Amino acid sequence: MSDDSTGLDEPQILKIDVTVEETSTCQRKVKVSITREEIDRYYEEAVGDLMPTALLPGFRPGRAPRKLVGSKFKSELNDQIRSKLLNDALARVNEQENLAPISEPDLDVAAVILPDDGPMTFEFSIEVRPEFEMPEWKGLSIERPMREISDADVEEAEANLLRERGRLVPAKGSPKTGDLIVANLKCTDGDNNVLSHAEEMEIVVRPKLSLADAELEAFDKLVSNLSPGQTVTAEVSISEEAAVDELRGKKATLAIELLDVKRFEMPEITPSLLTDLGDFKSSEDLREAIRKQLQNQLEWHQRKQVRQQVSASLTASASWDLPPELLRRQSQRELERSILELRRSGFDDDSIRRYVNELRQSVMASTARSLKEHFILEKIAEAENVSDSATDYDEEIKAIASQSGESPRRVRASLERKGLMDVLRNQIIERKTIDLVTSQAKFKDTPFEFPKPDSEAIDHAVCGVAAGEDEIPTTPVAREDTPS
């Protein structure tokens, strides 16, 4: 016996005929044909695997004639062979055609038939990474917002923090800016059909009310003359990218029934409050922590503005369109990515709601920009060997944990449970690539002012449904002490 006969045979590669049609920049229509010869080879292998254990009346295991085994178990064999041919063929298509899929194939598996004669054929659509020329990314001119965190900044942030920790007390008279109202909301269309409603919502009175799919300007003036039990109405325009297609761009009426008015009573800084806020030993420790948090938020604003300019430069020539279905699917991921970044940077729940509701108003357009940016950054990362590491994940998770007050273990478990680790990976790669791009950019520093909270965001959509609702923080604005 030769040495060659003792070795394992190399598995045969499935031979397929493939035609690929480019239906759009990111979509391909693929037709696959598997010859009769290959089908028969898979059939013989399947029967051979079954022979040793096949049980047929009148025959000992492994002794039944091959043809009889094939006939007896034809249905099971056909299902097995069809499934294996499909899986192997899909893998071969990617290898043979050098496709870079970004989604699962759109394939009607049940419609694929394994014929008794002739080839097995099937077709499917698949989304792939677009092909484009690498834009010039070195030496970009970028404006960078700069600011020294002042004592006044810290004092203002401390006052806002203490206000949120304050006790809510009944207020006399009509609501004033900064008060908290309890109200019932009802949204109706032009035919007075109820689109959505919410009961006993707690809303801080600010100049603008931000909903998931609409905005109400002059909200503070609208409710300024209300008394409990009274209702006021206002017309709002539903976002062009609302969750319900037929309501996009339509007008709706928002009715606000005032139930109660409460006012925040600023608490004193006591040892108990300092412990509750984060186990601080003194007021100075608290202010130092606030200063660091403001620095984190400043860095987020810097990254945001720098990234917007980098994105605009890199995507200027990216005229290719993205499939609407891809945008709809990725819009949820865009919300999740934004929330992770905001949490990492130490923004409170109210701020996150404001940013997310603002993003929802134009989520499809922003998703298109973000996806184009992602593909370009991904290409730069591959060319420059930018990669992620276990340390990157540990640092990201620690940053989120330090801002949220949770343990890193709990944060990691939450991300894994929600399937957000891939979002975190993209965030890591994109940030490192942006850092690479900006390391070779030319900067001009510009003054920066922290945005004032002139908008109150609530977890409610005029249409009754909004993308990403489960991801939006729902921590109460403040707590009301129970009278003894």
C-alpha positions, 0 to 999 in steps of 0.5 A: 500500500502506498503512503498516498493511500493512507492520507485523507482525500482533499474535499472536492470543491463544488462546481457552479455556474454563476451570473451576477447582475448589478441592479444598483450600487449595493445590490446584486441579482445572482443566478446559480446553476449546479450541474447534474454531475455535481448533484449525482456526486452529492447523492452518492456521498449522502447514500454512502454516509447513510449505508452503515446505519440504514435499517431495512426489513430483511437486511442487517445494518449496512447490508441493504443494497445501495439502490434500495437504500436510495429508494427507501430514503429518497425524501430524506436524502433529497432534503439533505442534499438540497440543503447541503448544495444550497449552503455550499453553493452560497459559500462558493458564490462569495468566494468565486465572485469576490462579493462582499455581502453586508446582509443575508441573501434574499432567497426563497429556500422553499421554492428551490427544487432538487430535480430528478433530471437536469441541473438545480437552479436558483436565484437570489438578491443580496446587498454588497459593499459598494465599490468606489475609489478611495477619496483623498483623506490626508491633509483635510482642513478642519475647524475644531471647537475649543473651550476652557471649562470655566467655573461658571460652566461648572456652577451652571452644570451643578445647578442643573444637577441639583435641580434634577435631584430636587424635591417636587412641590405643588405649584400655584398658578399657571406653568412657568418655564422650568416647571414640571407639568403632568398632562394627558396627550392626545394626537388626532388627524384631520378627520379627528381620528385618534393617532396616539395618546398618553396619560399622566406624562411628566413634562418639563416646560421649555420653549420647545417640545420634542416628540419622536416624530414631530416638534412643537415650538413655543411650548412654554407659551402654549401652556403658560395660561393653563390651569389644571383641568384645562386643555389646549391644542396645537397643530404639529407637522409629522416628520417626513421620516415617521414610522408610519408611511401614510402619515409622513408630512401630514398635519396632526392636532396635539391636545394637552390636558393639564392635570397638575403643575409642580416646581423643583425645590433646590436641595441643599448640598448635604453629606447624604446628598453627596453620597447619593450623587456618587459617594463624594466626600465634599462639594469640591469633589463633586465639582471636580467630577462635574468638570471632568464630565463637562470635559467629556461632553466637550470632547463629544461635541468636538468629535461630532463637529470634526467628524461631520466635517471629515464625513462631508469631505470624504463623502463629497464624491460618494454619489452612489445611492443606497437601497431604501430597505438597507437604510430602514434596517440600518436606521435602528443601528444608527440610533443605537450607535448614537446612544452608546456614544452619548452614554460614553460621553456622560450625557444624562437621560434628558440630553440623550432623549433630546439628541435622539428625538432630533435624530429621528426627525431625519433618520433616513437622511442621516443614516444614508450619510453615516453608511456612506461614511462607514463604508469609506472609513472601513476601506481606509481602516482596511488599507491602513490595518486599523483593527480592534482589540480586547483592550479597546472593548474593555476601555469602551465598556469601562467608559460607559460604566463610569458614566452610567454608574453601573459595573463594567460586567453589567454593561457588557452583559447588557450590550451582549444581550441586546446584540450591540457588540457589533455596534460597539465594534463599528464604533471602535474601528470608526473612531480609531480611523477618524483619529488617523484621518484627523492626525494628518489634518490641518486644524483651525480652532474656533470658540465653542458654547455649550448648547442650552437645554431649550427643548424638552424631549419625551418618549412619545410619537404622534403616530404612536410608534417610533424606531428605537423606543426600547433603546431610549432611557426612561429614567424619571426626570426627578422624584417627588418626596412622599408626604409623611 
